[in-house]
Amino acid sequence: MKTKTHTYTAEEQNLKCLWRILQVTEEKLERRGLQFGQAVYNLREKYKIQGTRNDLSPSDDKLEGYLDVLNKLGIPEATARRWRIRYEEAIGTRQPKPDPNPRPDKPIPIPAVTPVVTPTPAPPTPTRTKEDVDREGLQWLVQKRLPSVIINFQQVLDKKAKWSKYPEYAEVVSLGEKIVGLVNLL
């Protein structure tokens, strides 16, 4: 039986290693769990910044997303979420939920967070001009939306025999010609 091998990025290897440590060590669970939570937090932020939208691309052209990486590494989403939330509470970006059954006899431990060395992007500049917003809109259109439109048009053109029997096909061709005309005006 042939087994499928995966190639992991350094970030994924770090996350996988921390996951294994979390599974094995019980006495250092909180500290290691927070390191794991930080790695999951960083991974999630990375995919949020990239703006991955798989629902806009055809099924055979899907981009890898946050949940795909967790599945590839065999990490349950609920576990990743739990440790990410604990990490967010530890660094103060999320308020902890109040305990519905507080136990006054047991002190609440304050975990120490040992940072995992990962490069973090520079914080965005707080002021954005109208020109910046317009430029970002154009970049999104060029990088995300137009390629998916091109892929969809190409699929219609490649399978003309399949699609031409539907009345909507003429409308798709007409709109495609309008787009070509607008592009030629540029």
N, C-alpha and C positions, 0 to 999 in steps of 0.2 A: 504494500500500500504506500503510495507516494504522499508525503506530508507537505503541506504548503508552508514555505518559509516566508517570514516577514522581515523587511528591513526597517529598522527604527531610526528616527532622528535622535540626536543627543537629548533633546527635550523629552521625547517619548521614552528613551532608555532610562532617564532620570526618574520619570513618573513610574515606570514599570518597577524599577528597583525599590522606590519608596513604597509601592504597593506590596511587594514581597516582604519588605521589612515589617510593614504594618500587620501582615498576616501572621508572621512568625513571632514577633516579640510582644509579649503581653505586659511586662513590667514597665516598658518605656512607651506604652501605647499613646498616651496623650501628646508627648513631645513629637514622636514620629508621625502621629496622626496629623498634627498641625503642620509639619513639613509637607506631608502628602497633600493636605488641604491647600497649602500655599502653591504647590506645583499645579494642582487642579485649577485653582483660582487663576494662576498665570496662563494656563492653557486656554481656559474659557475666555479670558480677556483678549488673548491673541486672536481667537476666532471671532470675537465680537468686533474687534478693530478692523479685521479684514472684511467684515460684512458678508459672510458667506450666505448665499440664498440658493439652496438647491432646488427650490420649487420653480425657478425661472429657467432652468436648463433641462434639456432632454434627458431621459433616463440613463442613456449610455454615456453621458458627459457630466456626471455628478462630481462635485468637488468634495473633498474630505472635510468633515466638520468635527466639532467638539465631541458629539456623541459617537461618531464613527471611530475616533481615536480611542475613546473609553472602551468601546466594544472590541476593537482590535487588540487592546491590551488585556481584555478579560476583566475589566473593572466594573462592578455594578454601578449604575447611575445613582442609585439611592445612597450608596456608601460615599461616592465622590461628592455628592451634594451635601451630605451630612458633615464631612470634614471641611469642605469649602466654607460652609456656613459657620462652623466653629472657628475657622481661621479668620473669616471676616469679622466675627465678634471679637476675636482676640486683638485684631489691629484697629478696631473701632469703626469700621465702615458699615457695620450692621449692629443694631441694638439687639441684645439677647432677649429672648422671650421670657417673661416671668414664669418661674416654676409654679405649676398649679398646686403642688404639694410640698411646700418648703419644709426642710428638716433643720430645725435650729441647733440640734446637737452635732451636726456635721458641718465643719467650715467649708466654704467654697474655695477650691484651689484655683489659683491664678496661674495658668500655664505660661511657661517661657517659650517664646517663639524663636527657634533657630532658623535664620533665613537660608533658603536655598539660593545659591548664586545663579541667578538668571538675569540676562539683560532686560531692562524694562524700558519701554519707549519714553521719550521725553514727554512731560505733560503738555497737553495742547495749550496754545496761547488763548487766554481768556477772551480777547477781542477779535472779532472776525468782521471784515468789511464786506460790503455787498459784492465787491469784485471777488473776494475769496469764496463766498457762497456760490456765486455764478460759476466760478472755475471748478469748484467741487461738483456742482451739478453736471457740468459738461464732462468732467472726468468720469463720473458715475455712468453717464449715458454712453460714453465711448467704451469704457472698460467692462461694464456689466450688461446694460440693456441691449445695445445694438448687436453685440455678438450673438445673444440669444435670439434676436429677431432674424439675423442672418441665417442661423442654424435652422430655425423654423421654416423660413422661405426656401432654403436649400432642400429640406425634406419634402416640401410640397413639389418643388421642381423635379426632384429625383423620382418621385412616385406619381408622376402626372396621370398615368393610366388609372391609378387607384383613386385619386382625388377629383379628377375632372368630371366624374359622374354626378357630383354633388353641385347644387345650384350656388353654394357659397364659394366655389372654386373661382368663378368669374369675378366675384367681388375681391377675393384675395389677389388675383392677377391684376385687377384694376388698381387696388391700393398699392401693390408693389410697383406698378408703373408710375404712380404718383410720387412715390418715394424716390425712385430713380430720377424722375424729372426734377424734384427738389434738390437732390444731390448734384445734378448736373448744373443747376443754377449757381451753386457755390463755386 
